[in-house]
């Protein structure tokens, strides 16, 4: 098992990861000196949770709360349900909330931890690539409102992050590949020099999955950690990690759970690349590199995946994007991360890696992606 330390502003967060390391993860949690643990578990990963719950139960009171990890449930009502259950199970200020599942479970449990008794400790135990390599490397805990993605939330530093990489090996290949879209984002927007590492990890997935996951974790950690030290709330330079998320979140919201976060972000990155090229920022060679790199994710044909989306519904979601307010943005525009070249975002006058893009331009770019026959 590997012991790392993630510094997010003034917070120093232990990150333990490895293969078949349940005992090591349990030791790290036990060392926090908890009075009890409320464990929020995605119903799809209960078998992963059982050995850890059994070990922790020997040292403290452990109360599992099983939830459905579906996007349509990522709402304040589910947070309230977790809070009511936690109090009913005897949680107090010495308790921690443990989140075991994907990014949705981490966000719901993370927001609950920030609210319970005005804040109890939080432990992330990610079981998906999106969560393990990206979502938990953050203070952001958020849920959806009717008008859009992640519009309600808080900043909470976890007391620990722990991942047994063998949990990830049970994910079906399609979910695994789309879940790695966030690492493709890091290559395109932050560390283009790590493109070969990314491709080698994908090649290793069938026969050497733990080695592949270790490389992908390092890619995620190495990309985000330097920016999180100085921009812990991700309101300045770290906004670059929103690449692909403006249109991606709109797609995910309109799809109402029928499209995964990773797939939506992949389409969002292609849309951002097309918009950047249309505005004269991104060259043709780097645009083509987007399509080539994302082709490794084995996405469905764009026409099949995207023609069903109503443009006005997407426009409505773009008008309420959660990055609005970071920069001045006209009503019929959306704040987007665009690239001038791989690893170099287009910056506004204050150096922020965001610019306003007209919703018409964004939708034109989306239609261009949709018209692509295949990646």
N, C-alpha and C positions, 0 to 999 in steps of 0.2 A: 504494500500500500504506500502511496505517495502522500506526503504532508506538504501542502502549500499554504501560502498566506496571501490573501487578496486585500490590498489596501484601497478602500473607497473613501477618499477624503481622510478624515481622522479615524475612521473605523478600520480595524484590522480583523479580517474575517478568515478563520481557518477553513481550508478546502481540502478534505481528505478524499482520495479516489484511488481505485485499484480494481483488481479482479478477485471475486470471491472474498470480499473483505468485510463481511457483516460484523464480525467481532471487533475489528478495528473501528468501524463506524460507531458501534455501540459504545466502545470505550470513550470515544470523543464526546458523545452525547452525555454519557455518565459523568464525565469530568466537568460538565457545566453545573453540576450540583443542583439539579432540578428537584422541585417538590413533586411534580407529576408531569406527564406528557400527554397532551391531546394530539393524536396523530390523524391528520386529515389525509385520507387515502383514496386515490382514484380506484374505482371499482374494478378496473381492468388489471390492476397490479397487486391484488390482495395476496397472491402467492409469493410475491417478492417481499411483502411486508411481514409475513408470518414469522420467519426466523428472527428478524430484528425485534419485533414486538415481544417474542418469547424471551429473548436475551434481556431486553430492557425491563420487562416485567419482573425480573428477579431482583431489581434494584430500586424500582419506583412504581408508583401507580401509573398505569398506561391505559388510556381510553381511546380506542379507534373510532373515527367518524368516517364512514365510507360515502363518497359522493360520486355522481356521474360526471366524468370529465368531458362534457359536451359544451360547445361554445354557447349554445342558447341558454345554458345555466350560469354563465359567468356574469352574474348580476348581484346587486346589493342584497336581494332576497336570500341568495345562497350564503352570503357572508353572515347575514343575520341568523340564519339557521345554524351555521357553525358556531356562532357566539352563544346562542341559546343552549345548544347541546353541550358546549364546553362548560358553561356555568352549571348546568344540570348534572354534569359528571364530576363536579367538585373542583374545577379549576380555580386557582387563586393566583396571587401575584408572584408566587414562586414557580408557577407552571411555565411550560413552553408549548408553543404550537409547532408541531412537526408537519411538514408538507411533503407527501410522498406521491409523486405523479409527474405529469407534464407541466408546461408553463401555466395552464389554466389553474390547476390545483395550487401551484406555487403562488399565483396572484391572489386567489381567493383566501388561502390560508394566511398569506402575508398581510393582506389588508385586515383580516380578522385579528392577527397578532398585534397590529398597530393600534387597534381600537379596544381590545379587551383590557379592562382596568387601565385605560389610556396607554397601554403598551406592555406586552410581555415578550419574552424572548422567542425568536423564530429560528427554526432549523429547516433548511431546504435539503430534501433527499430526491433529486431529480431522477426520473426514469426514462426520459426521452432525450434525443439529441438537442432539440430546440431548448429544452430546459437546462440540460447539463452544460452545454457549451456556450449558451448565450443568456437565456432569460434570468437565471439565478445570479449571473454576474452583474448585479445591479441592486440599487436601493428601491427601484420602482415596484410598487405593488398596486395593481389597478384592476378594475372591472368595467364592464360595458354599461352604457345607458341606452335607451331606445334610439337615441340620435347618433350613436357611433361607438367606436372601439375605445376602451381604456380612458374614458372621460372622467372617471371617478377613482381616486386613489390616494396614496400617501407614500412617503419615503421612509423605509424601515431597513436598517442594517441587520442581516441575519447574524445570529451568534455563531453559526457554523453551517457549512455546506458539505455534504457527503454524498458520494456516488459510487456504487458498485457497478463497474462498467459491464458486468455480465447481465445486469438488468436490461441493458439496451439491446442485447443480442436476440431478445425474444420478439422484437418489433418486426412486423412484416416488411419486406424489402421496399415496397412503395412508400410506406410511412417513414421508413428509415431515410430514404433518399430525399424526400421532400423536407424532412426534418433537418437535413444538412444544408438546406438553402441559406440559413443564416451564416454558415461558414463560407459559402460562396460569396455572400455579401461582404464579408470581411476581406476576402481576397480582392474583390473588385474595387471596394471603396477605401480600404485602409492599407493592406499589405499585399500588393500585387506580386511582390517577390516570392510569396509563399504559394504561388499557383501550383508548382510541381508537388509540394507537400500535400496539398489538397487532392490532387489527382492520384497520387500514390496511395493516400488513405482510402479513396474510393476503390482503387484496384485491390486493396487488401481486405475490403469488407467481407467478401464471400468466405475466404479461408483463414484470415487472421483478424477477426473482428475486434478483439481487444487491442491489438496493436494499432488498428485503424482508429479506434475511438480515442486512444491515447494521443495520437497525432492531432486529431480533430479538437480534442480538449485543449491541447497546447496552442493550437491555432486560435481558438476562441479566447483563451486566457491572455496570450501574448498580444492580441489585437486590442482587447478592451482595457487590460490592467493599467497601462501607462496613462490613458486618458481619464480613467476613473479616479486616479490619485488626485488630479487637479480639478476635475469637473465631476464631483460625485453625484450631483443631481441631474447630470446629462442635459444641461441647458446651454452649453457653449460648444466647445470642440467635439464633445462626445455625441452631439446631435447627428454626426456623420453616420452613426449606427442606425439611424432612421432611414437609411437608403432603401428604397423600394417599399417603404411602409406606408406612404401616403396613399397611393393607389392600392397597395396590398391590403391595408386595413379596410378601405372602401369595398373591395371585392369580398373580403372575409365577412364583413358586416352584412352586405346584401345577400351573400350565400347562406347566411344564418346556420352555419355549421356544416354545410355541404362541401366546403373547400377548406383544407387544412391551412394553418397559418403559414407553414413553409412554402406550400405551393402558391398561395396568394402573394407572398413576398417575392417569390421568383418572377411571377408575372409583373409585379410592381417594379422590379428592377429593370426588366426589359422595357417597360413603359417609360421609366425615368430615362433610360439610355436613349430611347427613340425621341423623347422630348428634348433631351439635351442636344442631340444631333440636329433636330429641327431648329433649335434656337442658335445653332452655330457654335456650340461649346465642344461637343464630343466628336472626335474624328471617326471616320468610317472604320479604320482598323480596330479601334477600341470598342466600337459598337459591335463589330463582328465577334470580338473576343467575349462579349457578354453572351451572345447566342451559343458560342462554342462551349464556354464553361458551364452554362446552365443546361446544355444538352446532356451532361453527365447525370442529371437528376431524373432522366427518363420521364419527363412530363408528358401528359397527353398532347395530341395535336392541338395547337392554339385554337383553331376553329371549333373543335369539339368542346374544349374547356371553356371558351370565352364568349362565343356567340350568343349564349343564353342571357347574358347580362344586359339589362336595360340601362342605357347611358344616362337617362335622367335620374334614375335611382343612384347610380354611382356619383353623379354630380351633387346630389343632395348630401351624400356622405362626405364628399370632398369639402363641402362648405363648412362642415363641423369638425374637420381634422383636428386632432388634439395637439398639434404643433402650432396652431394659430395663436398669435400673441407673442411668440418668440421674436418675430420680426414684423414690421408693418406690412400688411397684406390686404389688398383691395378685396371687396366682397366677392367678386367673381373670379378670385384666384385662390390657390392653395399653396401653403409653404411646402416646398419639396427640396430634398437633397438631390442635386444633380452633379455629375462629374465633368470636369474639364478634360481629364485623362484618368486612367486607372490610378487610384490612390490619391487623387487630387480633386476635392470637391470644389464646385463653384461657390465663392464666398460673396456675401453682401458687403456693403461699405464698412461694416464694423468687424469683418472677419468671420462672421457666423457662417457655418456651412449649410445655409438655407437661402433660397431665393423664392420670391413669389412667382408662380407659374399660372397663367390663365387656365381656368378649368377647360376652356375650349381646346387649348394646346394639349393638356393632359389627356383629354378624351380622343383627340386626333391621334396622339401617340398610341393610346390603347387600341384604337381601331387598326393601326398599322401592325401592332403585334398580333391582333386577332386574325388579320388577313394572311399571316405567315402560315404556310402549309405544314411545316414541321420544323423542329429545332435541329 
